[in-house]
């Protein structure tokens, strides 16, 4: 895919259903949210803006691997987030769609994890090694998070 097509596709992306509703809910509950993303700074930040996530996350609440010279699943990027945002790893949840980069990385850092398995990847011996909540749709993610934080 050419750079022109990538840029055009990035401008047309939409958040998954329920994601903005989830973020609104988490904000009303005063639950700290951040983004940790792998990739080039310009394209990742453009994607965040095109998804309208900049309404929920300031520039400082977004960790981009290229800017930090460290990427998921390296435990160092999770330690950086803990330090920068004063996170207690035992009470921190990480939601990701890449089992290896997101779930393995966050779990190795001692974080709780939710695998957004939107592509219905089949569990195997590697995916059964870690304790993680698995959801298959953004609606299922919404229901799980709303239930988890309903009393906060």
N, C-alpha and C positions, 0 to 999 in steps of 0.2 A: 504494500500500500504506500502510495507517495505521501510526502509531507503535506501536500495540499489536501489530499483526501482525509488524512488523519486530522488536520486542523478543522476541516469542514464537519467531519463526524463528531469531533469534540464539541463543536458549537451546537449540535443537534441532540446531545445526550440529555436524558431526563433521569431524575432520581427514580429508584424503584418505588412502586406503590408503598404507601405507609411511612416511608423514611422521613419525610418532613413532619408528619404527624408524630412520629417517635421523637424527633428532635424537639418539637414544641413541648411535648409531654415532659421530656427530661429537663428542659429549661424551667417549666413550672414547678418541678420538684427540686430545683437548684442542684441538679446532679452535674458535676463537672464532666465535660466531654472535650475530647481532643481528637485530632487526626494524626496518625502515623502512616505515611505513605512512601512507597518506594518509587523511584523514577526521577527523571529530570525535573528540576525545579519549575521551569516555565510551563511545561505541559501539565504537570500535576496541579499547579496553582490555577492554570486556565480551566482545567477540568472541574476543580472545586468551585470556581466562579460560575462556570456554565451550568453546573448542577444546582446553583443558588444556595450552596452551603455556606457561602461567605456571610449570610445572614446569621448563621449560628456559630461560626468560628472566626475569631480574629486571626490576623496573620501570625500572631504569636502562639496561637493554639494549634498550629499545624506544624508538624515535624516532617520535613521532606528529606529523604535519604541523601540526595545529591548535596544538599546544603550542609549536611552533618558529616558527610563522608563515611557513613555507616548505614547499612540497610538491614531490614528484616530478612532472615530470622535471627541475625546477630543479636545476642542478648544486650549488647551495648546500647542499642537504640532504645530499648525498653528501660534500661537504667538511666539513660539521658532523660526520658520522659518522667521517670520517678523523681529525679532531682529537680528538673525544671518546674514541674507542676505539684511537687510535694505529695506524691501519691504513695499510699500504703499498698504495697503489692498484694497483700492478702485480701484487700477489699476492692481491688481494681479489676474491672472486666474489660476484655478486649474482644471485639466482634470483627471477624474477618472472613473473607471468602477463599483465601489461599490456605489450604491446610498446612503446607510446609512453611511458608513465610509468616503467616499470621498466627496460626494456632500453635504450631511447634515452638515458634519464637517466643510468644507470650507465655506459654506454659513453662518453657524452660526458665523464664524470668520469674516464675512463681505467681503469675497472674491467672485469674479465672478466665475462661474462654467460652465464646459462643461461635461455633462454626456455621457461617451462613453458606450452606452447601446448596446454592441455587442451581448448580448444574447436576445435581443428584449424582455426585461422584460416589462410587461404590466403596463402602468401607472395606478395608483389608487389614492384614495384621499390623501394618504401620499406623493406620488410623485408629486402631483399637488400643494403642499403647497409652494414649493420653486421655485423661478424663476431661471431656468437653461436652457442653450442651450442643446439640446439632439441630438447626432449623433449616427448612427447605424453601421457605418463602419469606418475603418481607412481612406478610400478614402474620405468619407464625412467630416471627421475631417480635413484632409489635405486641402480640398477645402475651408472649413470654416476659418481655420487659415491663409491660403495663402491670402484669401480675406481680412481678418481682418488686417493683417500686411503688405499688399502690398505697402503701401505708407510710411512705416517707413524706 
